[in-house]
């Protein structure tokens, strides 16, 4: 079994609204004008339209939590100092301009940038001795049926240990589950590591899924899914955010094909006409991490 840092992030992925803007300006989290009427302070709104100096593929960090490409050239572009520094700069500006202004109750705009920044760090960390990206190093580990079968040089390598440390400390993805924790405990024991805490870090988000009944749906506006409906098609027709609609409706199991007759609560949030690309929808419907630990599940 091969360990991989390529994960889908379930509920948090459902909240991402990062989009691909193919122009020289860079990558933007919000298209110009999409936040109009949201009630945000003008300085905050303007700051949220800023672009980052990252390639188009960096949007995968928001939707999938990892770089959705095995091409070394793509990884090199996304993991460039220019991209990482630009995300860090965005975080500083959003924190200053928006404070704790929330996109939805329990999730601030700063949280969104933090998730972006966290995914970049976990995707782009490298071995300090060789300079190789750790995701590539880990992907080259031999396939084994159990983590205990890994050569100790791999098991106790900087990249392997660091990936567990980063997952345990991460408050944005939920990838660190009981299975990963068990593997981390094994690594720590086998490699004689001094780890103070193996417990998962609490989530930075404090959001709850509302019910979809008329009297509890915050917007008061519901929709009955028809044959062939998807998150994308409903969002475009109703003028709402597909990502937010996915998140607030726990009865959506497949964003690409919503079951006919499903009663949905439409978001009341401002009208974001954002199209979810196919691979974004696929990642959004998965509610559990696909992190493959080397311990038998």
Secondary structure, DSSP 8 states (H G I E B T S, - for coil): ---------HHHHHH-------STT-EESS-TTTTTTS---HHHHHHHT-EES--GGGGHHHHTSS-----HHHHHHHTSHHHHHHHHHHHHHHHHHHTT-EEETTEEHHHHHHHHHHHHHHHH-B-TTT--BHHHHHHTS---SSGGGS-HHHHTSHHHHHHHHHHHH-SSS----HHHHHHHHHHHHHTT---S--S----S--------STTT-TTS-EEE--TT--HHHHHHHHTS-HHHHHHH-TT---TTS--TT-EEE---S--------HHHHHHHH--S-----SS--
